[in-house]
Amino acid sequence: MSSNSVDVVIGAGSGIGRALVDRWHDAAARPVLAVARLPSALACFEALESVQTRECDYSDGALTALTDTLLEEGTDVARLVICNGVLQGDGFRPERALAQIDVSAMRQVFEVNAFLPMRLLAALSPILKRSTAPRVAVLSARVGSIGDNRLGGWYSYRGSKAALNMMLQCAALELRRLNPAAKLLAYHPGTVDTPLSKPFQTNVDAEKLLAPDTAAAALDKVLSEVESDGMLSYLDWRGDSIPW
Ligand SMILES: NC(=O)c1ccc[n+]([C@@H]2O[C@H](COP(=O)([O-])OP(=O)(O)OC[C@H]3O[C@@H](n4cnc5c(N)ncnc54)[C@H](OP(=O)(O)O)[C@@H]3O)[C@@H](O)[C@H]2O)c1
């Protein structure tokens, strides 16, 4: 293992991201870098010795600065997880019908769910290129599957995750030329008890609702067991493939 080997969680203020940082800190395999927008989201990691925190507003300048720091430090990314995602926001909720489509809301959802992860991968590609065997999971969702869509609705969320999946496949094909040992995952974490899912939990069976630390453990396991085959894998928290 490289002496500068680091695990990175972006969107570390999310329910799943926070649990993953805690888990990786406890496992003490290597230092963890936790990246989030707000100091308040990072405050919970302050007492954790092996966790370094970094505020990031996800502007182009901030992403370049993040990459520059990692390059200067000679960072070797072992695992990278991108957690950012939104389902609803100020003044909008997931659409239940075509008539509810609002392009401004749709843009916000695509911005966070599809564009931001790709901007992050673009900015970090020099790091991924020179890291020994980076394993990268971008949190997608099963509802981004076209083949699995039997309920409809949630146009922006489903569409943004499907767009994310397509762009991740492009990135996986590019990444295998840059670094054949890299592995990219579009990952469905299960239905997890976080602020994102909270308003939509009424119809979810209690046993199907995962606690964030259970979701983090599952992600950790899938990420460590998946093979670096130069392809994008679209996997759920059990490690099972999801149809595109
Ligand atoms: N919870 C579930 O049941 C479930 C199911 C399927 C897929 N997922 C996916 O898993 C991921 C994490 O979900 P979660 O449930 O843990 O979410 P959460 O606790 O609600 O956290 C939301 C995340 O989105 C980021 N975010 C929100 N608004 C943003 C904005 N305007 N710009 C940039 N980033 C923004 C936050 O970034 P900061 O940390 O920087 O604040 C945070 O990382 C998401 O991609 C979600 O779609 C979740």
Ligand as a Chemical Component Dictionary entry (heavy atoms), coordinates in Angstrom:
data_LIG
# 
_chem_comp.id                   LIG 
_chem_comp.type                 NON-POLYMER 
_chem_comp.pdbx_formal_charge   0 
_chem_comp.three_letter_code    LIG 
# 
loop_
_chem_comp_atom.comp_id 
_chem_comp_atom.atom_id 
_chem_comp_atom.alt_atom_id 
_chem_comp_atom.type_symbol 
_chem_comp_atom.charge 
_chem_comp_atom.model_Cartn_x 
_chem_comp_atom.model_Cartn_y 
_chem_comp_atom.model_Cartn_z 
_chem_comp_atom.pdbx_ordinal 
LIG N1  N1  N 0  -31.377 7.383  1.141  1  
LIG C1  C1  C 0  -31.823 6.527  0.218  2  
LIG O1  O1  O 0  -32.777 5.744  0.463  3  
LIG C2  C2  C 0  -31.176 6.476  -1.137 4  
LIG C3  C3  C 0  -31.636 5.517  -2.066 5  
LIG C4  C4  C 0  -31.044 5.453  -3.319 6  
LIG C5  C5  C 0  -30.005 6.307  -3.630 7  
LIG N2  N2  N 1  -29.584 7.220  -2.702 8  
LIG C6  C6  C 0  -28.489 8.116  -3.104 9  
LIG O2  O2  O 0  -27.469 8.101  -2.121 10 
LIG C7  C7  C 0  -26.839 9.374  -2.063 11 
LIG C8  C8  C 0  -26.760 9.864  -0.617 12 
LIG O3  O3  O 0  -28.078 9.932  -0.152 13 
LIG P1  P1  P 0  -28.482 10.228 1.369  14 
LIG O4  O4  O 0  -29.797 9.581  1.522  15 
LIG O5  O5  O -1 -27.372 9.873  2.285  16 
LIG O6  O6  O 0  -28.686 11.809 1.268  17 
LIG P2  P2  P 0  -28.759 13.008 2.317  18 
LIG O7  O7  O 0  -28.444 12.561 3.691  19 
LIG O8  O8  O 0  -30.035 13.731 2.067  20 
LIG O9  O9  O 0  -27.511 13.925 1.782  21 
LIG C9  C9  C 0  -27.618 14.689 0.630  22 
LIG C10 C10 C 0  -26.283 14.772 -0.071 23 
LIG O10 O10 O 0  -26.431 15.568 -1.244 24 
LIG C11 C11 C 0  -25.549 16.653 -1.219 25 
LIG N3  N3  N 0  -26.255 17.848 -1.696 26 
LIG C12 C12 C 0  -27.520 18.262 -1.396 27 
LIG N4  N4  N 0  -27.790 19.423 -2.033 28 
LIG C13 C13 C 0  -26.675 19.737 -2.737 29 
LIG C14 C14 C 0  -26.328 20.814 -3.588 30 
LIG N5  N5  N 0  -27.181 21.803 -3.852 31 
LIG N6  N6  N 0  -25.099 20.808 -4.150 32 
LIG C15 C15 C 0  -24.226 19.810 -3.903 33 
LIG N7  N7  N 0  -24.488 18.771 -3.100 34 
LIG C16 C16 C 0  -25.698 18.732 -2.525 35 
LIG C17 C17 C 0  -25.068 16.832 0.197  36 
LIG O11 O11 O 0  -23.749 17.302 0.089  37 
LIG P3  P3  P 0  -22.835 17.816 1.324  38 
LIG O12 O12 O 0  -22.430 16.579 2.073  39 
LIG O13 O13 O 0  -21.664 18.476 0.654  40 
LIG O14 O14 O 0  -23.697 18.733 2.108  41 
LIG C18 C18 C 0  -25.165 15.417 0.725  42 
LIG O15 O15 O 0  -23.975 14.743 0.395  43 
LIG C19 C19 C 0  -27.618 10.300 -3.006 44 
LIG O16 O16 O 0  -26.961 10.376 -4.238 45 
LIG C20 C20 C 0  -28.945 9.571  -3.178 46 
LIG O17 O17 O 0  -29.558 9.876  -4.420 47 
LIG C21 C21 C 0  -30.133 7.319  -1.466 48 
# 
loop_
_chem_comp_bond.comp_id 
_chem_comp_bond.atom_id_1 
_chem_comp_bond.atom_id_2 
_chem_comp_bond.value_order 
_chem_comp_bond.pdbx_ordinal 
LIG N1  C1  SING 1  
LIG C1  O1  DOUB 2  
LIG C1  C2  SING 3  
LIG C2  C3  SING 4  
LIG C2  C21 DOUB 5  
LIG C3  C4  DOUB 6  
LIG C4  C5  SING 7  
LIG C5  N2  DOUB 8  
LIG N2  C6  SING 9  
LIG N2  C21 SING 10 
LIG C6  O2  SING 11 
LIG C6  C20 SING 12 
LIG O2  C7  SING 13 
LIG C7  C8  SING 14 
LIG C7  C19 SING 15 
LIG C8  O3  SING 16 
LIG O3  P1  SING 17 
LIG P1  O4  DOUB 18 
LIG P1  O5  SING 19 
LIG P1  O6  SING 20 
LIG O6  P2  SING 21 
LIG P2  O7  DOUB 22 
LIG P2  O8  SING 23 
LIG P2  O9  SING 24 
LIG O9  C9  SING 25 
LIG C9  C10 SING 26 
LIG C10 O10 SING 27 
LIG C10 C18 SING 28 
LIG O10 C11 SING 29 
LIG C11 N3  SING 30 
LIG C11 C17 SING 31 
LIG N3  C12 SING 32 
LIG N3  C16 SING 33 
LIG C12 N4  DOUB 34 
LIG N4  C13 SING 35 
LIG C13 C14 SING 36 
LIG C13 C16 DOUB 37 
LIG C14 N5  SING 38 
LIG C14 N6  DOUB 39 
LIG N6  C15 SING 40 
LIG C15 N7  DOUB 41 
LIG N7  C16 SING 42 
LIG C17 O11 SING 43 
LIG C17 C18 SING 44 
LIG O11 P3  SING 45 
LIG P3  O12 DOUB 46 
LIG P3  O13 SING 47 
LIG P3  O14 SING 48 
LIG C18 O15 SING 49 
LIG C19 O16 SING 50 
LIG C19 C20 SING 51 
LIG C20 O17 SING 52 
# 
